[in-house]
Amino acid sequence: MIEEKNLKWRFDVNAFRLFGRDLITDRITAVYELVKNCYDANATSVVVSFENVGANASGKPNITISDDGHGMSFNDVRDKWMVVGTASKRNKLFSDKPFNRRYVGEKGIGRFAVDKLGGKLTISTKQKGEKERLIVKIDWDAYEVKSRSTQLTLFTDIENGFFFEEDNPEIHGTTLSISSIAELWTEPDIKRLERELEKIVSPFYPLDPPFNIYIQSNEYSGYENRQVKAETIKYSSHQFSINFNLDNNIQETLKFDNTKNQIIKQQIPIQIFGPVHLELYYFNEAAKKRYNSAYKNDDYRVDGVKIYRDGLITTPFAEFESERDKKRDILGIDKRLWSGTFDKIGTREIIGILDITKDSNPQIIEATNRQDFVDNREYRELKEFVISQLRSIAELKKYERYLIKVSIDKNLARANIEIKEFTTRIETLERKNPTLEKILKPLREQAISIDRSIKKGIQQQERERKDHIRKENIYLSLMSLQDYAIHISHAVRTALGKVKRMAEFFKERYPNPELDTYFREYSVGIYDEMTNLSRIIDFMLSYAGSTIDMEDFNIKTLLVNLFEKSYSPVFQAESIHSIIEIQDSFIIHANRKFFEDIIENLISNSIKALRNENNKIIKCAGYIDIDKFVVVFSDNGEGIKKENEERIFEMYYTTTADLGGAGLGLYIVKTRVESLNGSISLIKSEFFPKGASFKIVFPLRKTSHEVD
Amino acid sequence: MKSIKIVVIHDNMKVTDPLLFSLRERFGTDNVILKEVSSEGLEYIFDNLTGKQIVLLDYDLGADQPHAPEIIREIRDRTSLIQIIIFTAKQFSSIPYEYLIEFINNETFGIIQSTADIVDVLSLVDRAAHQLETRVDCVLEEWISKRTDSEKRKPYITTKAGAVYTLSDLIVEIRKETKLGQQVEKSILQLATELLTSGKKELDD
């Protein structure tokens, strides 16, 4: 005989609302959370079944989530299921053998996800060996009524009916049957669910015993008993597998090799965030085209890097976002400054699967808001690690673009030669057989005309390339200007703020003999700050007249002027001792603005490196070495870490993102130096063990001539 | 009443700055603390958690030092009872939206440009001070902090679930704005309203 009794929940009504309604933001996440609970229960198979949930359904709508896990005892239901944030999951790290699964439903909130799906729930659960099955009936609407009441109660008194039913002792598992379904589930909704469920398990971290997910629907075809399986990633142009070796303290990382023009693997020590395994699939333009034609532009899969812990997805927690641009990009791949410019790799060009574990990467912690990870040093460095892999791929992308350009050039040049050969042969033929002239003449004329068109084409392409380079130069110059403007405006505002406060002091308190020392100090302060401000503004205005044309200028005068006039207010404001030693004076024909850019960016770089230094020095030395002009630029700041040395000239590489560093300064320096046919390298610091020194070498061409 | 400490965290301000002069005038010389290194500022704040504090916080605070968003996050992890005012030369439009949202959600009291008039800064600080003196949670915290140690350790309330809380426990619940902390505040406000409206008992403060 079935006897029905009552069971009370043990949590705050407000907690119920918070967990159920606010934390789980959408239906797909709700199902996802429930599937995660099945994983924790050591299930090998979960069936998510939808009945009559569509618009045209006639029967009663129902969603069932059924697993073959270990099931729950009455005590489990009473002491765990009905209590929020049960600690039991945290006391034990692993589930029972042979599963040894890391618990993933850490917050114990999955059960509240049910509320998002429907108003009524029946739990039917049974443990192996038990003769009876426990059935609990829950009416969530009653809680809703309760939570709306103004009565001050900390804990609910709502009662839930439960009873036992006889069953086969061998059977085990839990079935959640949800009715009073809140919203319709269309076929695309269920497809979306399938796509999200596909991502739950890492395709590279085999689960043994398995964890299989099935979707059923009595309305939509193809969902009779469909297994959710991560599709193998097809059509990518490049695949990279980054591994580690714990015993030898080795972490692999990608690097673009400029000599071999390909991506190679480098070994670095395991980083502070712990060892990681990363599979990256890159889709170049051709691959993207193949992909889009195969999937009919449904490119949801190419969506950046996802992080899996112990084989299970972490964040973003499968919360569905249909608009691409609103998708959370937790690693900040697309958020990098100057996004979308030049050759950068974005989330729509890669699929990445990053495997971490709780044991080896304990400092990568999911944030409580479930939207991100806790922002600590380890996580920041992990992000940087991923982005640095993408930077290497970006180099490859750049190289591939270059190859395409070269091959087009070659083809055009070959066509040109072939046409010439053709014309010559016709001419020879004409000479030898004057009778053929009538037939051959139109052919020859046509060939000449084709030759002209090809030449025009080559010229046109050359013009466009130059135009592109010019545009890129202007763009980079603008960026450095913008960087500079941010810097200057901050300096101006800080100075203005100080002046204003001191002036206000006068306005409000003068005269007052007791404050005379303050009046004196502030008047000097105001004067000094105003002098500084006026210099900063003069310098800023000097930018207004600059162009990017070539001109003759004396390099010694330019460098000395930059240091002793233009930058002296900056040096003064930052308490930097500057040294400028240029031995030889001579005139060169070059782009003056480029030279200024080089120095400006090096100085701004040094200022950042000197922030924590008490005795700040910036030194610039220049001399002629046979047929080269050499500039050595040094500071005694924090220097450049060994592991960063190779990357500092790369675009978007920055160690000072927090200071507004966009990773452009040294890139601009390098491109500017190269556009002047020079080279730049990092050499042993003049202020060793502190600081950094850059050596810049410009070849002296015949056009430049020495003056006294 | 315990005095309010004004903790100024700013990496580019002299001790002689007129703003500090005016703050000292208003809140007492010993109660205005300037910290140029933000981690030291944070340390000071945490060492003085039992007192009332208003933090005047610059935005960018130097390499390897926590900046405003991090500092606010760390403070809010420990307590909701400190008032924070951001005081910066940085253009508001150059502060990332995520941080602005975080500032609002982490109950930053105000944000003001460093080019503002001293009187405007002072009036913002005054409003923050007024709130510190009148907010139920702050008053409660102050009342609890005045109890003796043995009083603080005694069981004070028991919830329906059977959990027992001492005054020391309660102070943590209030600082962290837990459900229980909020519940206690709510009950006290209700009691106060009841006392006022019933008129049966005169309030002596």
Interface residues (C-beta under 8 A of the other chain):
Chain A: R10 D12 N14 A15 L152 T153 L154 F155 D375 I486 S489 H490 R493 T494 L496 G497 K498 K500 R501 M502 E504 F505 E508 Y518 E521 Y522 K608 R611 N612 E638 T656 D658 L659 G660
Chain B: N12 T16 D17 P18 L19 F21 D60 G62 A63 D64 H67 E70 R73 A89 K90 Q91 S94 Q113 S114 T115 A116 D117 I118 V119 T159 K160 A161 K179 L180 Q183 K186 S187 Q190
